[in-house]
Amino acid sequence: MLRKLTSSSATRWITTQHIGSLRQGPGGVHIRRGLIIYHDHHRLQTAVSSAGTIICWKDDSRWSANSTGCRKLTNSRWPEHRLHHGASKGKNWELVLRDYSSNISDKKPEPKSLLKRIVQSPYGRLMRVDRPIGSWLLFWPCGWSIALSAPAGCWPDLWMLTLFGTGAFIMRGAGCTINDMWDRDIDGKVARTKTRPLVAGELSAADAWFFLGAQLGVGLLILLELNWYSILLGASSLGLVIIYPLMKRITHWPQLVLGMTFNWGALLGWSATQGSVDWSACLPLYAAGVCWTIVYDTIYAHQDKVDDALLGIKSTAIRFGDNTKLWLSGFTTAMIGGLVTSGVVCEQTWPYYSAVGVISAHLAHQIYSLNIDNPTDCATKFISNHQVGLILFLGIVLGTLYKGYSQQRATSSSSSSSSSSSATSSSSSGLLLAAANHHQSAARQAS
């Protein structure tokens, strides 16, 4: 149940009081359940009669069941019903009821936890706290790079992973805020995005600007924890963050720009731990990440392709059309090639290449089974890419640990060989010396 009353000028909260079940209402109508709402010194009562009809009163004046806004109820529960009342003193009133049934009408709603309130708040939804998949997809290239830069036999730097994980969460939220600010004019026309806080009027543009400033401020504090090389490298990606939302209006390849933005961590993670970027290792990893982003975000874009086409919004989903699977197969092949190249440069071991093989099979199955005309299937396939990032990260970590073990065994074997060779050489030298001494003694005796 949402207790909210909207007017043409503002949106405000109102107070409500539960109507007990099976009570007598004005005019002798038998009430099954309902609400009493107090607003602007008026008493607006909305109830459901025992016959299943929504009945409305304002003060003590009953609105007939056939009046504007009153609706028939065909079952005992409705997910959402909007009851509209005509203009009164220049205001259009609207009462929205959600998930309201006779089973809970007389019960006091359970208080929400702090975490749930944060997630469901307008600011939480603006930065997509309720959809963490974006933060994970932004973090994984950072994690890959940090793990690849670790010395052989060592675990990745835990502090850096924590720092980059927090930064990914904050900057992904900032990117979503920028995206919603740019797209207010089109989000309201797309079914999937029309309930976003800026479109629904839950937050104003000024609220969004203030919140964006706070997010960027926190992101800057995290960036300042790194070395100066990394600070400059990280700051240089801000331009991509800002222009990405505009690309869907300009080119059919906004997913390429998103890939360049989301995988900047493949460069930044290495520089944060090593002080500079090893381009021979990081560029193939970065290119692989860009190809991966094009794959999963093209799948994501197929959810909105009908609305996007009507609104003139461009995407690779529209560009590839019925050839989407062929294009995605090509980008997946390029991604695997980049990962193998990066592994060779970093002298990775079999756990790494095993992980790359598992990823190849995962993506091949994902593309093969994809139904580009089913938004639910597209959403499921998109979210499954979190597993791709995790599998590769584990492969890098295990590969690096095994590399250290292999090097240690090789060193021990070499040391044993060297010791054995030295011992053999010493024994031979001793025998030769003994033979020479014996020969000298025999010569002296003969003389």
C-alpha positions in Angstrom: 0.0 0.0 0.0 1.4 3.4 -1.0 0.0 6.3 1.0 0.6 9.2 -1.4 -1.5 11.9 -2.9 -0.4 13.8 -5.9 -1.5 17.2 -7.1 -0.7 19.2 -10.2 1.8 21.3 -8.3 3.4 19.0 -5.8 3.6 15.5 -4.4 3.0 15.1 -0.6 2.6 12.4 1.9 -0.7 12.1 3.7 -1.9 10.4 6.9 -4.0 7.3 6.8 -6.1 5.3 9.2 -7.1 1.6 8.7 -10.8 0.8 8.5 -11.5 -2.3 10.4 -13.0 -5.2 8.5 -16.8 -5.7 8.3 -17.7 -2.2 9.5 -20.8 -0.1 8.6 -20.0 2.9 6.4 -21.9 6.0 5.4 -25.2 5.2 3.7 -25.4 1.8 5.3 -22.8 0.2 3.0 -21.1 -2.8 4.5 -17.3 -2.2 4.4 -15.0 -5.2 4.0 -11.7 -3.2 4.2 -10.4 0.2 3.3 -8.6 3.4 4.4 -9.5 6.7 5.8 -7.2 9.5 4.5 -6.9 13.0 6.0 -5.6 15.7 3.7 -6.2 19.5 3.5 -8.7 19.2 6.4 -10.8 16.8 4.3 -11.6 13.2 5.2 -11.3 11.0 2.1 -12.4 7.4 2.8 -11.8 4.6 0.3 -13.2 1.2 1.1 -14.1 -2.1 -0.5 -17.6 -3.3 0.2 -18.5 -6.9 1.0 -19.7 -7.1 -2.6 -16.3 -6.3 -3.9 -17.0 -2.8 -5.1 -14.6 0.1 -4.4 -16.6 2.8 -2.6 -15.3 6.4 -2.0 -16.4 9.2 0.3 -15.1 12.7 0.7 -16.0 14.0 4.1 -19.4 12.5 4.6 -20.5 12.7 0.9 -20.5 9.4 -0.8 -19.3 9.0 -4.3 -21.4 6.5 -6.1 -19.8 3.4 -7.4 -20.2 4.6 -11.0 -18.5 8.0 -10.3 -15.2 8.9 -12.0 -12.3 7.0 -10.4 -14.4 4.3 -8.6 -13.7 0.8 -10.0 -15.1 -2.7 -9.7 -12.9 -5.2 -7.9 -13.0 -8.6 -9.6 -11.0 -10.5 -6.9 -9.9 -10.1 -3.3 -6.5 -8.7 -4.1 -5.1 -6.1 -6.5 -1.5 -5.3 -7.2 -2.2 -1.6 -7.9 -5.4 0.5 -8.3 -5.4 4.2 -8.9 -8.5 6.1 -7.8 -8.7 9.5 -9.5 -10.8 12.4 -8.2 -11.7 15.4 -10.4 -10.0 18.8 -9.9 -10.8 20.5 -6.7 -9.4 23.9 -6.0 -7.0 23.5 -8.9 -5.7 20.1 -7.7 -6.0 16.7 -9.2 -6.1 14.1 -6.5 -4.9 10.5 -7.0 -4.9 7.7 -4.4 -2.7 4.7 -5.1 -3.2 1.4 -3.3 -0.7 -1.5 -3.7 -0.6 -5.0 -2.4 -3.6 -4.4 -0.2 -5.7 -7.5 0.8 -8.1 -8.5 3.5 -5.4 -10.8 5.0 -3.4 -7.8 6.1 -5.9 -4.9 6.3 -6.2 -5.0 10.0 -2.5 -5.7 10.8 0.1 -3.0 11.5 2.8 -3.2 8.8 6.1 -4.5 9.9 8.8 -1.9 10.2 11.4 -2.0 7.4 15.1 -2.5 8.2 17.5 0.3 7.7 19.0 -1.5 4.7 15.6 -2.1 3.1 14.7 1.6 3.6 18.0 2.6 1.9 17.5 0.2 -1.0 13.9 1.3 -1.6 14.5 5.1 -1.1 14.6 7.3 -4.2 18.3 7.9 -3.8 19.0 4.2 -3.5 17.0 3.5 -6.6 18.7 6.4 -8.5 22.1 4.7 -8.0 20.6 1.2 -8.5 21.4 -0.2 -5.1 18.6 -2.7 -5.7 20.4 -3.9 -8.8 24.1 -4.7 -7.8 24.9 -6.5 -11.1 26.2 -3.2 -12.6 28.7 -2.7 -9.7 30.0 -6.2 -10.1 30.5 -5.8 -13.9 32.4 -2.6 -13.2 34.5 -4.2 -10.5 35.6 -7.4 -12.2 38.1 -5.8 -14.7 39.7 -4.0 -11.7 39.9 -7.3 -9.8 41.4 -9.1 -12.9 44.1 -6.5 -13.2 45.0 -6.4 -9.5 45.2 -10.2 -9.4 47.3 -10.4 -12.6 49.8 -7.9 -11.2 50.4 -9.9 -8.0 53.8 -11.6 -7.8 54.0 -15.3 -8.5 52.7 -17.4 -5.5 51.0 -14.4 -3.9 47.4 -13.5 -3.2 46.0 -10.3 -4.8 46.3 -7.2 -2.6 43.2 -7.3 -0.4 43.3 -3.6 0.5 43.3 -2.7 -3.2 40.4 -5.1 -3.9 38.4 -3.5 -1.1 39.2 0.0 -2.3 38.3 -0.8 -5.9 35.1 -2.6 -4.9 33.9 0.5 -3.0 34.9 2.7 -5.8 33.0 0.5 -8.3 29.9 0.8 -6.2 30.1 4.6 -5.9 31.1 5.4 -9.5 28.5 3.0 -10.9 25.9 4.9 -8.9 27.3 8.2 -10.2 27.1 6.9 -13.7 23.5 5.9 -13.2 22.7 9.3 -11.8 24.2 11.0 -14.8 22.4 8.6 -17.1 19.0 9.4 -15.5 19.7 13.1 -15.6 20.4 13.0 -19.3 17.6 10.6 -20.1 14.7 12.2 -18.2 13.0 13.0 -21.5 13.0 9.4 -22.8 12.8 7.3 -19.6 9.2 8.3 -19.1 8.3 6.8 -22.5 9.9 3.4 -22.0 7.9 0.9 -20.0 11.0 -0.4 -18.0 12.2 3.0 -17.0 9.2 5.1 -16.4 9.2 4.5 -12.6 12.7 5.9 -12.1 12.8 8.5 -9.3 13.5 11.5 -11.6 10.8 10.6 -14.0 8.2 9.8 -11.3 8.9 13.1 -9.6 10.2 11.6 -6.4 13.4 13.7 -6.8 14.0 17.0 -8.5 16.9 17.9 -10.8 18.5 19.9 -8.0 18.3 16.8 -5.7 20.1 14.8 -8.4 22.8 17.4 -8.9 23.5 17.5 -5.2 23.5 13.7 -4.9 25.9 13.4 -7.9 28.3 15.9 -6.3 28.3 13.8 -3.1 29.0 10.6 -5.1 31.8 12.2 -7.1 33.3 13.6 -3.9 33.4 10.1 -2.3 34.9 8.7 -5.5 37.6 11.4 -5.4 38.5 10.5 -1.8 38.9 6.9 -2.9 41.0 7.8 -5.9 43.3 9.9 -3.7 44.3 6.8 -1.8 46.2 5.7 -5.0 49.5 6.8 -6.4 49.7 9.9 -8.5 50.0 8.0 -11.8 46.8 6.2 -10.9 45.1 9.4 -9.8 45.7 11.0 -13.2 44.8 7.8 -15.1 41.5 7.4 -13.1 40.5 11.1 -13.5 41.0 10.8 -17.3 38.1 8.3 -17.4 35.5 10.9 -16.2 35.0 12.2 -19.7 33.8 8.8 -20.8 31.4 8.5 -17.8 29.8 11.9 -18.8 29.5 11.4 -22.5 28.3 7.8 -22.5 24.6 8.6 -22.0 24.7 10.9 -25.0 26.0 8.2 -27.4 22.7 6.4 -27.7 21.4 9.6 -29.5 24.4 9.8 -31.8 25.6 6.3 -32.8 24.5 2.7 -32.9 27.6 1.8 -30.8 27.0 3.2 -27.3 27.9 -0.2 -26.0 31.5 0.3 -27.3 31.7 3.6 -25.3 30.3 1.8 -22.3 32.9 -0.9 -22.7 35.7 1.6 -22.8 34.3 3.2 -19.6 33.5 0.0 -17.6 36.9 -1.6 -18.3 39.1 1.3 -17.4 39.8 -0.6 -14.2 41.8 -3.1 -16.3 44.4 -0.4 -16.6 43.9 1.3 -13.3 44.2 -1.9 -11.2 47.7 -2.7 -12.5 48.9 0.9 -12.0 47.6 1.0 -8.5 49.7 -1.9 -7.4 52.7 -1.5 -9.6 53.0 2.3 -10.0 52.5 2.2 -13.8 50.8 0.2 -16.5 52.4 -2.8 -18.2 50.7 -2.1 -21.6 51.7 -5.5 -23.1 49.6 -7.2 -20.4 46.9 -4.7 -19.8 45.9 -3.7 -23.3 44.8 -7.2 -24.3 43.0 -7.5 -21.0 41.3 -4.1 -21.6 40.3 -5.1 -25.2 38.9 -8.4 -24.0 36.8 -6.5 -21.4 35.5 -4.1 -24.0 34.4 -7.0 -26.2 32.8 -8.7 -23.2 30.8 -5.5 -22.4 29.5 -5.2 -25.9 28.3 -8.8 -25.6 26.4 -8.5 -22.3 25.1 -4.9 -22.9 23.8 -5.8 -26.4 21.8 -8.6 -24.7 20.6 -6.1 -22.1 19.6 -3.6 -24.8 17.3 -6.1 -26.5 14.9 -5.7 -23.6 14.1 -2.1 -24.8 14.6 -2.4 -28.6 10.9 -1.9 -29.4 10.6 1.3 -27.4 14.1 2.5 -28.5 13.2 2.1 -32.2 10.0 4.2 -31.7 11.9 6.9 -29.8 14.9 7.0 -32.2 17.3 5.6 -29.6 20.3 3.8 -31.1 22.0 0.6 -29.8 23.9 -2.4 -31.0 20.8 -4.5 -30.4 19.1 -2.5 -33.1 22.2 -2.4 -35.3 22.8 -6.1 -35.2 19.1 -7.1 -35.4 18.5 -10.7 -36.4 22.3 -11.2 -36.8 22.9 -10.5 -33.1 24.1 -14.0 -32.3 26.7 -13.9 -35.2 28.0 -10.5 -34.0 28.1 -11.7 -30.3 30.0 -14.8 -31.4 32.6 -12.7 -33.1 33.1 -10.4 -30.0 33.3 -13.4 -27.8 36.0 -14.9 -29.9 37.9 -11.6 -29.8 37.5 -11.5 -26.0 38.9 -15.0 -25.5 41.9 -14.1 -27.8 42.6 -11.0 -25.7 42.5 -13.1 -22.5 44.9 -15.7 -23.9 47.3 -13.0 -25.0 47.3 -11.4 -21.6 47.9 -14.8 -20.0 50.8 -15.5 -22.2 52.4 -12.1 -21.4 51.9 -12.7 -17.7 53.2 -16.3 -17.9 50.0 -17.7 -16.5 49.6 -21.4 -15.8 46.9 -24.1 -16.5 44.3 -22.9 -13.9 44.1 -19.6 -15.7 43.6 -21.2 -19.1 41.1 -23.7 -17.6 39.1 -20.7 -16.4 39.2 -19.1 -19.9 38.0 -22.4 -21.3 35.0 -22.5 -18.9 34.2 -18.9 -19.8 34.2 -19.8 -23.5 31.7 -22.6 -22.9 29.6 -20.3 -20.7 29.4 -17.6 -23.3 28.8 -20.0 -26.1 25.8 -21.5 -24.3 24.6 -18.1 -23.4 24.6 -16.9 -27.0 23.2 -20.2 -28.4 20.2 -20.3 -26.0 19.5 -16.5 -26.2 16.0 -15.4 -27.2 16.4 -11.8 -28.3 12.7 -11.4 -28.5 12.1 -12.4 -24.8 13.0 -9.5 -22.4 12.9 -11.9 -19.4 15.4 -14.2 -21.1 17.6 -11.3 -22.0 17.6 -10.0 -18.4 18.6 -13.5 -17.1 21.4 -13.9 -19.6 22.7 -10.4 -18.8 22.8 -11.1 -15.1 24.6 -14.4 -15.6 27.7 -12.5 -16.8 28.5 -11.9 -13.2 29.6 -15.5 -13.2 32.0 -14.8 -16.1 33.8 -12.2 -14.1 34.0 -14.4 -11.0 35.3 -17.4 -12.9 38.1 -15.5 -14.6 39.1 -13.8 -11.3 39.4 -17.2 -9.6 41.3 -18.5 -12.5 43.8 -15.7 -12.3 44.3 -16.1 -8.5 44.8 -19.8 -8.7 47.0 -19.5 -11.8 49.2 -17.0 -10.0 49.5 -19.2 -6.9 50.3 -22.2 -9.0 52.9 -20.2 -10.9 54.7 -19.5 -7.6 54.5 -23.2 -6.7 56.0 -24.2 -10.1 58.8 -21.7 -9.8 59.6 -22.9 -6.3 59.7 -26.6 -7.5 61.9 -25.6 -10.4 64.3 -23.7 -8.1 64.5 -26.6 -5.6 65.1 -29.0 -8.5 67.8 -26.7 -9.9 69.4 -26.4 -6.4 69.4 -30.2 -6.0 71.0 -30.7 -9.4 73.6 -28.1 -8.7 74.4 -29.8 -5.3 74.7 -33.2 -6.9 76.9 -31.9 -9.7 79.2 -30.2 -7.1 79.4 -33.4 -5.1 80.3 -35.5 -8.1 83.0 -32.9 -9.2 84.5 -32.9 -5.7 84.6 -36.7 -5.6 86.4 -36.8 -9.0 88.9 -34.2 -8.0 89.6 -36.2 -4.8 90.3 -39.4 -6.8 92.6 -37.6 -9.2 94.5 -36.0 -6.3 94.9 -39.4 -4.6 96.2 -41.0 -7.9 98.7 -38.2 -8.4 100.0 -38.6 -4.8 100.3 -42.4 -5.2 102.3 -41.9 -8.5 104.7 -39.5 -6.8 105.3 -41.9 -3.9 106.0 -44.8 -6.3 108.5 -42.6 -8.2 110.4 -41.7 -5.0 110.6 -45.4 -4.0 112.0 -46.4 -7.4 114.7 -43.8 -7.2 
